[in-house]
Amino acid sequence: MLRRRPGRGAEDRPDDPLDAAVEDRVRAVLSLGGVAHADLPDGVQQVRLRLLERAAKGQEAPRSVSAWAAVVASNLAMDWHRARRRQERLGERLAALRQEDAGDAADTRVLSLTVAEGLDALPDPLRQVVVLRFYADLPVREIAAELGVPEGTVKSRLHTAVRLLRVRLHEQEVV
């Protein structure tokens, strides 16, 4: 689980718009979106900066800072995702997989790697709703509101994404 470093909590920065729980969610969304672990602090700062810029412009605070931050993080992750070559990240994941111990956990690692590859292969709008729904744990209503699309569009994208991931898992003979 991703945690804040000691001494760097929101309680140390009273003007910080992101509390620890929101920051953890942002880190998780960024990580699941393909942002390298070393870049997570920069991503959190980008979300924080966008929230502060919003306030500086006199815009109304988001109805749900947590949901807003997850969507911003998801958008940032897509930007990072586009900037990085997919093959490079896949190579890093495979190298990490080879270094881990063999055994019963191997099946779990293969499943995780296949799902990560499947997420990488999804078009950005499909990957975004999967990450927001299943990893950021946002309800369809909030995803639709934050993305500015109808709930039916979110449901359709989720259905399509899950179907594509399921096909990939079967093709790879993982499940």
Phi, psi and omega in degrees: 000140180277131181230157173290152175284145179303142177082003182238022183285167180299333179294338176278344180230087186299338180269006181288123181282348181251121175278176186300320182294318179293319179298319178298318179296317179299314179301318181295315180296316178299314182298314180291338177278359176103004179286132180297148182306320181294337181267355182301315179300323178295320179296318178298318179296322178297318178296314179302315181298318180294325177291318178293321177297320178300315179293321181295329178280356180081014179286153179295144178296146177300147179303318177231105180301321181298312179294317179300314181296322179295320179292316178299317179298320178297318178296318177298319180298321177297320178298314178297320182300317179294326185287332182266147176282132183297323182295324180297313180295320179298320177299320178295318180295318179295321178297318179294323180295319180295330183282338183286159179295150175274168179135206182296330180291347181299319179298318179295319180295318179297316178299313180299317180295318180295319177296317179298318177297318179298318177297319178299324184281343181290147172299150185310313181297325179288316179298320182300313181290327178295313181296315181293323183281310190265335182255323175270351175060038177271141176289157182306319182302315181291321178299313180299315181296316183288327179273347180072034178234160178294154178301323179299325178293318178297314180297318179296316179296319178298314180300313181296316181296315181296319178298315179296320178294319180298316178300317180298317180296322178289319179297322181279358181057039178272325178236000000 
